[in-house]
């Protein structure tokens, strides 16, 4: 579990304490329940329908020794730049 520090107005803290005492749980549990009810967590990537589409449209064919950075940003060596005369 990840530890999180939050700031509350004094009257909200009192109300939170009352609710926690009434339910017999910690303030943190009340906050977790409220967040869970309000925020829907993201599914794991392998369950995301868009994840299966990564790479579906294809991309540049990399030559041996070539990295995607070479394709996106160009070769590191100025002699390999398009239009250079070797």
PDB file with SEQRES, HELIX, SHEET and CRYST1 records, atoms N, CA, C and O in Angstrom:
SEQRES   1 A   86  UNK UNK UNK UNK UNK UNK UNK UNK UNK UNK UNK UNK UNK          
SEQRES   2 A   86  UNK UNK UNK UNK UNK UNK UNK UNK UNK UNK UNK UNK UNK          
SEQRES   3 A   86  UNK UNK UNK UNK UNK UNK UNK UNK UNK UNK UNK UNK UNK          
SEQRES   4 A   86  UNK UNK UNK UNK UNK UNK UNK UNK UNK UNK UNK UNK UNK          
SEQRES   5 A   86  UNK UNK UNK UNK UNK UNK UNK UNK UNK UNK UNK UNK UNK          
SEQRES   6 A   86  UNK UNK UNK UNK UNK UNK UNK UNK UNK UNK UNK UNK UNK          
SEQRES   7 A   86  UNK UNK UNK UNK UNK UNK UNK UNK                              
HELIX    1 AA1 UNK A   10  UNK A   23  1                                  14    
HELIX    2 AA2 UNK A   27  UNK A   38  1                                  12    
HELIX    3 AA3 UNK A   45  UNK A   47  5                                   3    
HELIX    4 AA4 UNK A   51  UNK A   53  5                                   3    
HELIX    5 AA5 UNK A   68  UNK A   73  1                                   6    
HELIX    6 AA6 UNK A   78  UNK A   80  5                                   3    
CRYST1    1.000    1.000    1.000  90.00  90.00  90.00 P 1           1          
ATOM      1  N   UNK A   1       0.853  -1.176   0.000  1.00  0.00           N  
ATOM      2  CA  UNK A   1       0.000   0.000   0.000  1.00  0.00           C  
ATOM      3  C   UNK A   1       0.901   1.242   0.000  1.00  0.00           C  
ATOM      4  O   UNK A   1       1.938   1.258   0.664  1.00  0.00           O  
ATOM      5  N   UNK A   2       0.518   2.242  -0.718  1.00  0.00           N  
ATOM      6  CA  UNK A   2       1.273   3.500  -0.794  1.00  0.00           C  
ATOM      7  C   UNK A   2       0.793   4.442   0.290  1.00  0.00           C  
ATOM      8  O   UNK A   2      -0.407   4.628   0.491  1.00  0.00           O  
ATOM      9  N   UNK A   3       1.755   5.034   0.986  1.00  0.00           N  
ATOM     10  CA  UNK A   3       1.427   6.010   2.019  1.00  0.00           C  
ATOM     11  C   UNK A   3       1.236   7.371   1.370  1.00  0.00           C  
ATOM     12  O   UNK A   3       2.007   7.759   0.493  1.00  0.00           O  
ATOM     13  N   UNK A   4       0.197   8.102   1.804  1.00  0.00           N  
ATOM     14  CA  UNK A   4      -0.147   9.389   1.217  1.00  0.00           C  
ATOM     15  C   UNK A   4      -0.466  10.368   2.332  1.00  0.00           C  
ATOM     16  O   UNK A   4      -1.168  10.027   3.284  1.00  0.00           O  
ATOM     17  N   UNK A   5       0.039  11.556   2.218  1.00  0.00           N  
ATOM     18  CA  UNK A   5      -0.257  12.603   3.202  1.00  0.00           C  
ATOM     19  C   UNK A   5      -1.197  13.615   2.567  1.00  0.00           C  
ATOM     20  O   UNK A   5      -0.939  14.105   1.468  1.00  0.00           O  
ATOM     21  N   UNK A   6      -2.304  13.933   3.269  1.00  0.00           N  
ATOM     22  CA  UNK A   6      -3.262  14.908   2.762  1.00  0.00           C  
ATOM     23  C   UNK A   6      -3.540  15.954   3.827  1.00  0.00           C  
ATOM     24  O   UNK A   6      -3.271  15.734   5.008  1.00  0.00           O  
ATOM     25  N   UNK A   7      -4.073  17.078   3.415  1.00  0.00           N  
ATOM     26  CA  UNK A   7      -4.464  18.142   4.348  1.00  0.00           C  
ATOM     27  C   UNK A   7      -5.975  18.295   4.288  1.00  0.00           C  
ATOM     28  O   UNK A   7      -6.563  18.311   3.206  1.00  0.00           O  
ATOM     29  N   UNK A   8      -6.599  18.409   5.455  1.00  0.00           N  
ATOM     30  CA  UNK A   8      -8.045  18.576   5.557  1.00  0.00           C  
ATOM     31  C   UNK A   8      -8.353  19.785   6.421  1.00  0.00           C  
ATOM     32  O   UNK A   8      -7.583  20.139   7.314  1.00  0.00           O  
ATOM     33  N   UNK A   9      -9.475  20.407   6.150  1.00  0.00           N  
ATOM     34  CA  UNK A   9      -9.949  21.461   7.025  1.00  0.00           C  
ATOM     35  C   UNK A   9     -10.297  20.819   8.368  1.00  0.00           C  
ATOM     36  O   UNK A   9     -10.732  19.668   8.408  1.00  0.00           O  
ATOM     37  N   UNK A  10     -10.108  21.558   9.476  1.00  0.00           N  
ATOM     38  CA  UNK A  10     -10.361  20.977  10.803  1.00  0.00           C  
ATOM     39  C   UNK A  10     -11.756  20.360  10.938  1.00  0.00           C  
ATOM     40  O   UNK A  10     -11.896  19.284  11.520  1.00  0.00           O  
ATOM     41  N   UNK A  11     -12.782  21.020  10.412  1.00  0.00           N  
ATOM     42  CA  UNK A  11     -14.136  20.479  10.552  1.00  0.00           C  
ATOM     43  C   UNK A  11     -14.323  19.182   9.761  1.00  0.00           C  
ATOM     44  O   UNK A  11     -15.087  18.312  10.179  1.00  0.00           O  
ATOM     45  N   UNK A  12     -13.633  19.041   8.620  1.00  0.00           N  
ATOM     46  CA  UNK A  12     -13.701  17.805   7.852  1.00  0.00           C  
ATOM     47  C   UNK A  12     -12.971  16.681   8.583  1.00  0.00           C  
ATOM     48  O   UNK A  12     -13.410  15.531   8.559  1.00  0.00           O  
ATOM     49  N   UNK A  13     -11.872  17.014   9.222  1.00  0.00           N  
ATOM     50  CA  UNK A  13     -11.136  16.023  10.010  1.00  0.00           C  
ATOM     51  C   UNK A  13     -11.995  15.509  11.165  1.00  0.00           C  
ATOM     52  O   UNK A  13     -11.993  14.313  11.457  1.00  0.00           O  
ATOM     53  N   UNK A  14     -12.739  16.420  11.830  1.00  0.00           N  
ATOM     54  CA  UNK A  14     -13.630  16.022  12.924  1.00  0.00           C  
ATOM     55  C   UNK A  14     -14.720  15.092  12.387  1.00  0.00           C  
ATOM     56  O   UNK A  14     -15.012  14.061  12.993  1.00  0.00           O  
ATOM     57  N   UNK A  15     -15.313  15.451  11.263  1.00  0.00           N  
ATOM     58  CA  UNK A  15     -16.358  14.622  10.673  1.00  0.00           C  
ATOM     59  C   UNK A  15     -15.801  13.261  10.254  1.00  0.00           C  
ATOM     60  O   UNK A  15     -16.463  12.237  10.424  1.00  0.00           O  
ATOM     61  N   UNK A  16     -14.615  13.251   9.722  1.00  0.00           N  
ATOM     62  CA  UNK A  16     -13.963  12.008   9.326  1.00  0.00           C  
ATOM     63  C   UNK A  16     -13.728  11.124  10.546  1.00  0.00           C  
ATOM     64  O   UNK A  16     -13.962   9.917  10.503  1.00  0.00           O  
ATOM     65  N   UNK A  17     -13.266  11.733  11.627  1.00  0.00           N  
ATOM     66  CA  UNK A  17     -13.044  10.994  12.868  1.00  0.00           C  
ATOM     67  C   UNK A  17     -14.329  10.399  13.414  1.00  0.00           C  
ATOM     68  O   UNK A  17     -14.347   9.257  13.874  1.00  0.00           O  
ATOM     69  N   UNK A  18     -15.405  11.176  13.363  1.00  0.00           N  
ATOM     70  CA  UNK A  18     -16.705  10.677  13.840  1.00  0.00           C  
ATOM     71  C   UNK A  18     -17.160   9.477  13.009  1.00  0.00           C  
ATOM     72  O   UNK A  18     -17.619   8.472  13.552  1.00  0.00           O  
ATOM     73  N   UNK A  19     -17.030   9.592  11.708  1.00  0.00           N  
ATOM     74  CA  UNK A  19     -17.447   8.504  10.816  1.00  0.00           C  
ATOM     75  C   UNK A  19     -16.601   7.254  11.048  1.00  0.00           C  
ATOM     76  O   UNK A  19     -17.126   6.140  11.076  1.00  0.00           O  
ATOM     77  N   UNK A  20     -15.314   7.438  11.212  1.00  0.00           N  
ATOM     78  CA  UNK A  20     -14.422   6.300  11.459  1.00  0.00           C  
ATOM     79  C   UNK A  20     -14.782   5.616  12.775  1.00  0.00           C  
ATOM     80  O   UNK A  20     -14.816   4.387  12.850  1.00  0.00           O  
ATOM     81  N   UNK A  21     -15.047   6.399  13.799  1.00  0.00           N  
ATOM     82  CA  UNK A  21     -15.418   5.832  15.094  1.00  0.00           C  
ATOM     83  C   UNK A  21     -16.767   5.108  14.999  1.00  0.00           C  
ATOM     84  O   UNK A  21     -16.932   4.019  15.549  1.00  0.00           O  
ATOM     85  N   UNK A  22     -17.700   5.703  14.318  1.00  0.00           N  
ATOM     86  CA  UNK A  22     -19.023   5.107  14.163  1.00  0.00           C  
ATOM     87  C   UNK A  22     -18.944   3.742  13.469  1.00  0.00           C  
ATOM     88  O   UNK A  22     -19.660   2.810  13.835  1.00  0.00           O  
ATOM     89  N   UNK A  23     -18.055   3.633  12.452  1.00  0.00           N  
ATOM     90  CA  UNK A  23     -17.928   2.381  11.708  1.00  0.00           C  
ATOM     91  C   UNK A  23     -16.900   1.433  12.302  1.00  0.00           C  
ATOM     92  O   UNK A  23     -16.808   0.274  11.897  1.00  0.00           O  
ATOM     93  N   UNK A  24     -16.123   1.928  13.267  1.00  0.00           N  
ATOM     94  CA  UNK A  24     -15.112   1.075  13.895  1.00  0.00           C  
ATOM     95  C   UNK A  24     -13.914   0.800  13.013  1.00  0.00           C  
ATOM     96  O   UNK A  24     -13.305  -0.267  13.087  1.00  0.00           O  
ATOM     97  N   UNK A  25     -13.579   1.774  12.175  1.00  0.00           N  
ATOM     98  CA  UNK A  25     -12.419   1.645  11.286  1.00  0.00           C  
ATOM     99  C   UNK A  25     -11.564   2.900  11.417  1.00  0.00           C  
ATOM    100  O   UNK A  25     -11.938   3.850  12.104  1.00  0.00           O  
ATOM    101  N   UNK A  26     -10.419   2.892  10.755  1.00  0.00           N  
ATOM    102  CA  UNK A  26      -9.527   4.048  10.802  1.00  0.00           C  
ATOM    103  C   UNK A  26     -10.009   5.151   9.860  1.00  0.00           C  
ATOM    104  O   UNK A  26     -10.820   4.918   8.964  1.00  0.00           O  
ATOM    105  N   UNK A  27      -9.494   6.342  10.085  1.00  0.00           N  
ATOM    106  CA  UNK A  27      -9.767   7.445   9.161  1.00  0.00           C  
ATOM    107  C   UNK A  27      -9.263   7.081   7.766  1.00  0.00           C  
ATOM    108  O   UNK A  27      -9.912   7.376   6.762  1.00  0.00           O  
ATOM    109  N   UNK A  28      -8.109   6.442   7.722  1.00  0.00           N  
ATOM    110  CA  UNK A  28      -7.534   6.058   6.427  1.00  0.00           C  
ATOM    111  C   UNK A  28      -8.479   5.140   5.660  1.00  0.00           C  
ATOM    112  O   UNK A  28      -8.606   5.259   4.441  1.00  0.00           O  
ATOM    113  N   UNK A  29      -9.143   4.225   6.366  1.00  0.00           N  
ATOM    114  CA  UNK A  29     -10.081   3.323   5.692  1.00  0.00           C  
ATOM    115  C   UNK A  29     -11.271   4.087   5.135  1.00  0.00           C  
ATOM    116  O   UNK A  29     -11.743   3.781   4.040  1.00  0.00           O  
ATOM    117  N   UNK A  30     -11.759   5.070   5.867  1.00  0.00           N  
ATOM    118  CA  UNK A  30     -12.864   5.895   5.364  1.00  0.00           C  
ATOM    119  C   UNK A  30     -12.425   6.633   4.103  1.00  0.00           C  
ATOM    120  O   UNK A  30     -13.173   6.695   3.127  1.00  0.00           O  
ATOM    121  N   UNK A  31     -11.222   7.189   4.119  1.00  0.00           N  
ATOM    122  CA  UNK A  31     -10.701   7.900   2.943  1.00  0.00           C  
ATOM    123  C   UNK A  31     -10.546   6.933   1.773  1.00  0.00           C  
ATOM    124  O   UNK A  31     -10.927   7.259   0.649  1.00  0.00           O  
ATOM    125  N   UNK A  32      -9.986   5.735   2.026  1.00  0.00           N  
ATOM    126  CA  UNK A  32      -9.828   4.745   0.942  1.00  0.00           C  
ATOM    127  C   UNK A  32     -11.181   4.399   0.315  1.00  0.00           C  
ATOM    128  O   UNK A  32     -11.302   4.330  -0.908  1.00  0.00           O  
ATOM    129  N   UNK A  33     -12.186   4.184   1.147  1.00  0.00           N  
ATOM    130  CA  UNK A  33     -13.518   3.851   0.632  1.00  0.00           C  
ATOM    131  C   UNK A  33     -14.075   4.991  -0.221  1.00  0.00           C  
ATOM    132  O   UNK A  33     -14.657   4.756  -1.280  1.00  0.00           O  
ATOM    133  N   UNK A  34     -13.892   6.217   0.244  1.00  0.00           N  
ATOM    134  CA  UNK A  34     -14.411   7.370  -0.502  1.00  0.00           C  
ATOM    135  C   UNK A  34     -13.696   7.507  -1.845  1.00  0.00           C  
ATOM    136  O   UNK A  34     -14.329   7.777  -2.865  1.00  0.00           O  
ATOM    137  N   UNK A  35     -12.391   7.321  -1.839  1.00  0.00           N  
ATOM    138  CA  UNK A  35     -11.626   7.429  -3.091  1.00  0.00           C  
ATOM    139  C   UNK A  35     -12.023   6.299  -4.031  1.00  0.00           C  
ATOM    140  O   UNK A  35     -12.223   6.526  -5.224  1.00  0.00           O  
ATOM    141  N   UNK A  36     -12.137   5.089  -3.505  1.00  0.00           N  
ATOM    142  CA  UNK A  36     -12.534   3.934  -4.319  1.00  0.00           C  
ATOM    143  C   UNK A  36     -13.900   4.157  -4.969  1.00  0.00           C  
ATOM    144  O   UNK A  36     -14.112   3.788  -6.124  1.00  0.00           O  
ATOM    145  N   UNK A  37     -14.820   4.761  -4.223  1.00  0.00           N  
ATOM    146  CA  UNK A  37     -16.159   5.015  -4.754  1.00  0.00           C  
ATOM    147  C   UNK A  37     -16.151   6.105  -5.822  1.00  0.00           C  
ATOM    148  O   UNK A  37     -17.018   6.125  -6.697  1.00  0.00           O  
ATOM    149  N   UNK A  38     -15.190   6.998  -5.754  1.00  0.00           N  
ATOM    150  CA  UNK A  38     -15.143   8.153  -6.655  1.00  0.00           C  
ATOM    151  C   UNK A  38     -14.247   7.929  -7.871  1.00  0.00           C  
ATOM    152  O   UNK A  38     -14.557   8.399  -8.966  1.00  0.00           O  
ATOM    153  N   UNK A  39     -13.137   7.213  -7.683  1.00  0.00           N  
ATOM    154  CA  UNK A  39     -12.118   7.075  -8.722  1.00  0.00           C  
ATOM    155  C   UNK A  39     -12.031   5.612  -9.155  1.00  0.00           C  
ATOM    156  O   UNK A  39     -11.860   4.710  -8.334  1.00  0.00           O  
ATOM    157  N   UNK A  40     -12.151   5.406 -10.450  1.00  0.00           N  
ATOM    158  CA  UNK A  40     -12.044   4.050 -10.980  1.00  0.00           C  
ATOM    159  C   UNK A  40     -10.604   3.803 -11.405  1.00  0.00           C  
ATOM    160  O   UNK A  40     -10.083   4.535 -12.247  1.00  0.00           O  
ATOM    161  N   UNK A  41      -9.943   2.786 -10.843  1.00  0.00           N  
ATOM    162  CA  UNK A  41      -8.549   2.538 -11.221  1.00  0.00           C  
ATOM    163  C   UNK A  41      -8.452   2.091 -12.681  1.00  0.00           C  
ATOM    164  O   UNK A  41      -9.399   1.531 -13.233  1.00  0.00           O  
ATOM    165  N   UNK A  42      -7.311   2.343 -13.287  1.00  0.00           N  
ATOM    166  CA  UNK A  42      -7.074   1.920 -14.667  1.00  0.00           C  
ATOM    167  C   UNK A  42      -6.890   0.409 -14.712  1.00  0.00           C  
ATOM    168  O   UNK A  42      -6.328  -0.174 -13.785  1.00  0.00           O  
ATOM    169  N   UNK A  43      -7.358  -0.226 -15.777  1.00  0.00           N  
ATOM    170  CA  UNK A  43      -7.139  -1.673 -15.896  1.00  0.00           C  
ATOM    171  C   UNK A  43      -5.665  -1.944 -16.205  1.00  0.00           C  
ATOM    172  O   UNK A  43      -4.954  -1.059 -16.679  1.00  0.00           O  
ATOM    173  N   UNK A  44      -5.213  -3.165 -15.936  1.00  0.00           N  
ATOM    174  CA  UNK A  44      -3.841  -3.508 -16.347  1.00  0.00           C  
ATOM    175  C   UNK A  44      -3.692  -3.322 -17.851  1.00  0.00           C  
ATOM    176  O   UNK A  44      -4.656  -3.486 -18.599  1.00  0.00           O  
ATOM    177  N   UNK A  45      -2.490  -2.980 -18.292  1.00  0.00           N  
ATOM    178  CA  UNK A  45      -2.259  -2.710 -19.716  1.00  0.00           C  
ATOM    179  C   UNK A  45      -2.701  -3.858 -20.614  1.00  0.00           C  
ATOM    180  O   UNK A  45      -3.266  -3.621 -21.681  1.00  0.00           O  
ATOM    181  N   UNK A  46      -2.454  -5.091 -20.203  1.00  0.00           N  
ATOM    182  CA  UNK A  46      -2.809  -6.202 -21.086  1.00  0.00           C  
ATOM    183  C   UNK A  46      -4.321  -6.388 -21.215  1.00  0.00           C  
ATOM    184  O   UNK A  46      -4.771  -7.147 -22.073  1.00  0.00           O  
ATOM    185  N   UNK A  47      -5.116  -5.708 -20.376  1.00  0.00           N  
ATOM    186  CA  UNK A  47      -6.570  -5.749 -20.502  1.00  0.00           C  
ATOM    187  C   UNK A  47      -7.115  -4.517 -21.237  1.00  0.00           C  
ATOM    188  O   UNK A  47      -8.311  -4.445 -21.521  1.00  0.00           O  
ATOM    189  N   UNK A  48      -6.258  -3.565 -21.539  1.00  0.00           N  
ATOM    190  CA  UNK A  48      -6.667  -2.351 -22.235  1.00  0.00           C  
ATOM    191  C   UNK A  48      -6.831  -2.668 -23.720  1.00  0.00           C  
ATOM    192  O   UNK A  48      -5.883  -3.133 -24.352  1.00  0.00           O  
ATOM    193  N   UNK A  49      -8.014  -2.427 -24.291  1.00  0.00           N  
ATOM    194  CA  UNK A  49      -8.218  -2.776 -25.708  1.00  0.00           C  
ATOM    195  C   UNK A  49      -7.276  -2.045 -26.650  1.00  0.00           C  
ATOM    196  O   UNK A  49      -6.983  -2.557 -27.731  1.00  0.00           O  
ATOM    197  N   UNK A  50      -6.799  -0.883 -26.282  1.00  0.00           N  
ATOM    198  CA  UNK A  50      -5.885  -0.146 -27.158  1.00  0.00           C  
ATOM    199  C   UNK A  50      -4.472  -0.713 -27.117  1.00  0.00           C  
ATOM    200  O   UNK A  50      -3.698  -0.511 -28.052  1.00  0.00           O  
ATOM    201  N   UNK A  51      -4.128  -1.420 -26.044  1.00  0.00           N  
ATOM    202  CA  UNK A  51      -2.777  -1.970 -25.906  1.00  0.00           C  
ATOM    203  C   UNK A  51      -2.462  -2.927 -27.054  1.00  0.00           C  
ATOM    204  O   UNK A  51      -1.341  -2.944 -27.563  1.00  0.00           O  
ATOM    205  N   UNK A  52      -3.451  -3.722 -27.461  1.00  0.00           N  
ATOM    206  CA  UNK A  52      -3.224  -4.687 -28.538  1.00  0.00           C  
ATOM    207  C   UNK A  52      -2.999  -3.992 -29.881  1.00  0.00           C  
ATOM    208  O   UNK A  52      -2.522  -4.618 -30.827  1.00  0.00           O  
ATOM    209  N   UNK A  53      -3.337  -2.716 -29.970  1.00  0.00           N  
ATOM    210  CA  UNK A  53      -3.189  -1.993 -31.231  1.00  0.00           C  
ATOM    211  C   UNK A  53      -1.799  -1.396 -31.404  1.00  0.00           C  
ATOM    212  O   UNK A  53      -1.455  -0.961 -32.503  1.00  0.00           O  
ATOM    213  N   UNK A  54      -0.992  -1.365 -30.347  1.00  0.00           N  
ATOM    214  CA  UNK A  54       0.346  -0.802 -30.475  1.00  0.00           C  
ATOM    215  C   UNK A  54       1.115  -1.553 -31.549  1.00  0.00           C  
ATOM    216  O   UNK A  54       1.225  -2.778 -31.501  1.00  0.00           O  
ATOM    217  N   UNK A  55       1.632  -0.837 -32.492  1.00  0.00           N  
ATOM    218  CA  UNK A  55       2.391  -1.431 -33.575  1.00  0.00           C  
ATOM    219  C   UNK A  55       1.541  -1.986 -34.707  1.00  0.00           C  
ATOM    220  O   UNK A  55       2.078  -2.473 -35.702  1.00  0.00           O  
ATOM    221  N   UNK A  56       0.220  -1.918 -34.566  1.00  0.00           N  
ATOM    222  CA  UNK A  56      -0.663  -2.498 -35.580  1.00  0.00           C  
ATOM    223  C   UNK A  56      -0.542  -1.786 -36.920  1.00  0.00           C  
ATOM    224  O   UNK A  56      -0.747  -2.407 -37.962  1.00  0.00           O  
ATOM    225  N   UNK A  57      -0.220  -0.523 -36.916  1.00  0.00           N  
ATOM    226  CA  UNK A  57      -0.123   0.240 -38.161  1.00  0.00           C  
ATOM    227  C   UNK A  57       1.252   0.127 -38.794  1.00  0.00           C  
ATOM    228  O   UNK A  57       1.526   0.720 -39.838  1.00  0.00           O  
ATOM    229  N   UNK A  58       2.100  -0.634 -38.152  1.00  0.00           N  
ATOM    230  CA  UNK A  58       3.436  -0.814 -38.689  1.00  0.00           C  
ATOM    231  C   UNK A  58       4.321   0.376 -38.345  1.00  0.00           C  
ATOM    232  O   UNK A  58       3.902   1.308 -37.658  1.00  0.00           O  
ATOM    233  N   UNK A  59       5.484   0.326 -38.810  1.00  0.00           N  
ATOM    234  CA  UNK A  59       6.420   1.393 -38.530  1.00  0.00           C  
ATOM    235  C   UNK A  59       7.626   1.212 -39.413  1.00  0.00           C  
ATOM    236  O   UNK A  59       7.614   0.395 -40.334  1.00  0.00           O  
ATOM    237  N   UNK A  60       8.665   1.966 -39.140  1.00  0.00           N  
ATOM    238  CA  UNK A  60       9.857   1.854 -39.983  1.00  0.00           C  
ATOM    239  C   UNK A  60      10.515   0.490 -39.801  1.00  0.00           C  
ATOM    240  O   UNK A  60      10.561  -0.060 -38.701  1.00  0.00           O  
ATOM    241  N   UNK A  61      11.011  -0.028 -40.893  1.00  0.00           N  
ATOM    242  CA  UNK A  61      11.782  -1.265 -40.806  1.00  0.00           C  
ATOM    243  C   UNK A  61      13.199  -0.885 -40.417  1.00  0.00           C  
ATOM    244  O   UNK A  61      13.900  -0.197 -41.159  1.00  0.00           O  
ATOM    245  N   UNK A  62      13.607  -1.341 -39.245  1.00  0.00           N  
ATOM    246  CA  UNK A  62      14.944  -1.011 -38.764  1.00  0.00           C  
ATOM    247  C   UNK A  62      15.952  -1.975 -39.362  1.00  0.00           C  
ATOM    248  O   UNK A  62      15.717  -3.181 -39.439  1.00  0.00           O  
ATOM    249  N   UNK A  63      17.062  -1.425 -39.777  1.00  0.00           N  
ATOM    250  CA  UNK A  63      18.166  -2.242 -40.265  1.00  0.00           C  
ATOM    251  C   UNK A  63      18.988  -2.696 -39.061  1.00  0.00           C  
ATOM    252  O   UNK A  63      18.943  -2.050 -38.014  1.00  0.00           O  
ATOM    253  N   UNK A  64      19.734  -3.788 -39.185  1.00  0.00           N  
ATOM    254  CA  UNK A  64      20.579  -4.225 -38.058  1.00  0.00           C  
ATOM    255  C   UNK A  64      21.478  -3.083 -37.593  1.00  0.00           C  
ATOM    256  O   UNK A  64      22.111  -2.411 -38.407  1.00  0.00           O  
ATOM    257  N   UNK A  65      21.530  -2.874 -36.306  1.00  0.00           N  
ATOM    258  CA  UNK A  65      22.357  -1.822 -35.743  1.00  0.00           C  
ATOM    259  C   UNK A  65      21.691  -0.463 -35.702  1.00  0.00           C  
ATOM    260  O   UNK A  65      22.253   0.478 -35.141  1.00  0.00           O  
ATOM    261  N   UNK A  66      20.512  -0.335 -36.280  1.00  0.00           N  
ATOM    262  CA  UNK A  66      19.801   0.939 -36.308  1.00  0.00           C  
ATOM    263  C   UNK A  66      18.808   0.981 -35.156  1.00  0.00           C  
ATOM    264  O   UNK A  66      18.128  -0.009 -34.884  1.00  0.00           O  
ATOM    265  N   UNK A  67      18.722   2.102 -34.489  1.00  0.00           N  
ATOM    266  CA  UNK A  67      17.769   2.230 -33.391  1.00  0.00           C  
ATOM    267  C   UNK A  67      16.602   3.109 -33.838  1.00  0.00           C  
ATOM    268  O   UNK A  67      16.689   3.821 -34.838  1.00  0.00           O  
ATOM    269  N   UNK A  68      15.533   3.045 -33.094  1.00  0.00           N  
ATOM    270  CA  UNK A  68      14.372   3.891 -33.404  1.00  0.00           C  
ATOM    271  C   UNK A  68      14.761   5.368 -33.320  1.00  0.00           C  
ATOM    272  O   UNK A  68      14.198   6.198 -34.033  1.00  0.00           O  
ATOM    273  N   UNK A  69      15.726   5.700 -32.448  1.00  0.00           N  
ATOM    274  CA  UNK A  69      16.190   7.093 -32.356  1.00  0.00           C  
ATOM    275  C   UNK A  69      16.787   7.550 -33.682  1.00  0.00           C  
ATOM    276  O   UNK A  69      16.613   8.701 -34.080  1.00  0.00           O  
ATOM    277  N   UNK A  70      17.497   6.644 -34.372  1.00  0.00           N  
ATOM    278  CA  UNK A  70      18.061   7.004 -35.679  1.00  0.00           C  
ATOM    279  C   UNK A  70      16.952   7.336 -36.665  1.00  0.00           C  
ATOM    280  O   UNK A  70      17.081   8.252 -37.477  1.00  0.00           O  
ATOM    281  N   UNK A  71      15.860   6.580 -36.588  1.00  0.00           N  
ATOM    282  CA  UNK A  71      14.746   6.794 -37.511  1.00  0.00           C  
ATOM    283  C   UNK A  71      14.024   8.092 -37.179  1.00  0.00           C  
ATOM    284  O   UNK A  71      13.681   8.864 -38.075  1.00  0.00           O  
ATOM    285  N   UNK A  72      13.792   8.332 -35.889  1.00  0.00           N  
ATOM    286  CA  UNK A  72      13.030   9.505 -35.464  1.00  0.00           C  
ATOM    287  C   UNK A  72      13.861  10.779 -35.562  1.00  0.00           C  
ATOM    288  O   UNK A  72      13.401  11.787 -36.099  1.00  0.00           O  
ATOM    289  N   UNK A  73      15.090  10.732 -35.038  1.00  0.00           N  
ATOM    290  CA  UNK A  73      15.901  11.949 -34.932  1.00  0.00           C  
ATOM    291  C   UNK A  73      16.992  12.061 -35.987  1.00  0.00           C  
ATOM    292  O   UNK A  73      17.623  13.110 -36.113  1.00  0.00           O  
ATOM    293  N   UNK A  74      17.222  10.997 -36.745  1.00  0.00           N  
ATOM    294  CA  UNK A  74      18.284  11.008 -37.740  1.00  0.00           C  
ATOM    295  C   UNK A  74      19.543  10.394 -37.170  1.00  0.00           C  
ATOM    296  O   UNK A  74      19.677  10.252 -35.955  1.00  0.00           O  
ATOM    297  N   UNK A  75      20.456  10.034 -38.035  1.00  0.00           N  
ATOM    298  CA  UNK A  75      21.698   9.412 -37.583  1.00  0.00           C  
ATOM    299  C   UNK A  75      22.522  10.364 -36.727  1.00  0.00           C  
ATOM    300  O   UNK A  75      22.457  11.583 -36.885  1.00  0.00           O  
ATOM    301  N   UNK A  76      23.297   9.784 -35.818  1.00  0.00           N  
ATOM    302  CA  UNK A  76      24.152  10.587 -34.939  1.00  0.00           C  
ATOM    303  C   UNK A  76      25.372  11.118 -35.688  1.00  0.00           C  
ATOM    304  O   UNK A  76      25.858  12.213 -35.405  1.00  0.00           O  
ATOM    305  N   UNK A  77      25.847  10.350 -36.619  1.00  0.00           N  
ATOM    306  CA  UNK A  77      27.050  10.719 -37.355  1.00  0.00           C  
ATOM    307  C   UNK A  77      26.660  11.648 -38.510  1.00  0.00           C  
ATOM    308  O   UNK A  77      25.896  11.241 -39.385  1.00  0.00           O  
ATOM    309  N   UNK A  78      27.164  12.880 -38.532  1.00  0.00           N  
ATOM    310  CA  UNK A  78      26.810  13.818 -39.606  1.00  0.00           C  
ATOM    311  C   UNK A  78      27.114  13.295 -41.004  1.00  0.00           C  
ATOM    312  O   UNK A  78      26.469  13.705 -41.969  1.00  0.00           O  
ATOM    313  N   UNK A  79      28.087  12.394 -41.126  1.00  0.00           N  
ATOM    314  CA  UNK A  79      28.414  11.843 -42.445  1.00  0.00           C  
ATOM    315  C   UNK A  79      27.280  10.970 -42.982  1.00  0.00           C  
ATOM    316  O   UNK A  79      27.178  10.742 -44.187  1.00  0.00           O  
ATOM    317  N   UNK A  80      26.429  10.484 -42.072  1.00  0.00           N  
ATOM    318  CA  UNK A  80      25.306   9.621 -42.486  1.00  0.00           C  
ATOM    319  C   UNK A  80      24.034  10.405 -42.738  1.00  0.00           C  
ATOM    320  O   UNK A  80      23.019   9.817 -43.113  1.00  0.00           O  
ATOM    321  N   UNK A  81      24.058  11.721 -42.542  1.00  0.00           N  
ATOM    322  CA  UNK A  81      22.849  12.527 -42.734  1.00  0.00           C  
ATOM    323  C   UNK A  81      22.451  12.538 -44.202  1.00  0.00           C  
ATOM    324  O   UNK A  81      23.315  12.538 -45.079  1.00  0.00           O  
ATOM    325  N   UNK A  82      21.154  12.547 -44.477  1.00  0.00           N  
ATOM    326  CA  UNK A  82      20.729  12.632 -45.882  1.00  0.00           C  
ATOM    327  C   UNK A  82      21.304  13.870 -46.542  1.00  0.00           C  
ATOM    328  O   UNK A  82      21.342  14.948 -45.948  1.00  0.00           O  
ATOM    329  N   UNK A  83      21.747  13.702 -47.771  1.00  0.00           N  
ATOM    330  CA  UNK A  83      22.292  14.838 -48.530  1.00  0.00           C  
ATOM    331  C   UNK A  83      23.767  15.083 -48.293  1.00  0.00           C  
ATOM    332  O   UNK A  83      24.374  15.910 -48.974  1.00  0.00           O  
ATOM    333  N   UNK A  84      24.368  14.365 -47.317  1.00  0.00           N  
ATOM    334  CA  UNK A  84      25.804  14.575 -47.090  1.00  0.00           C  
ATOM    335  C   UNK A  84      26.566  13.799 -48.166  1.00  0.00           C  
ATOM    336  O   UNK A  84      26.117  12.750 -48.629  1.00  0.00           O  
ATOM    337  N   UNK A  85      27.691  14.318 -48.541  1.00  0.00           N  
ATOM    338  CA  UNK A  85      28.491  13.692 -49.596  1.00  0.00           C  
ATOM    339  C   UNK A  85      29.687  13.041 -48.963  1.00  0.00           C  
ATOM    340  O   UNK A  85      30.566  13.715 -48.426  1.00  0.00           O  
ATOM    341  N   UNK A  86      29.720  11.708 -49.028  1.00  0.00           N  
ATOM    342  CA  UNK A  86      30.817  10.950 -48.413  1.00  0.00           C  
ATOM    343  C   UNK A  86      31.985  10.839 -49.329  1.00  0.00           C  
ATOM    344  O   UNK A  86      32.995  10.233 -48.971  1.00  0.00           O  
TER     345      UNK A  86                                                      
END                                                                             
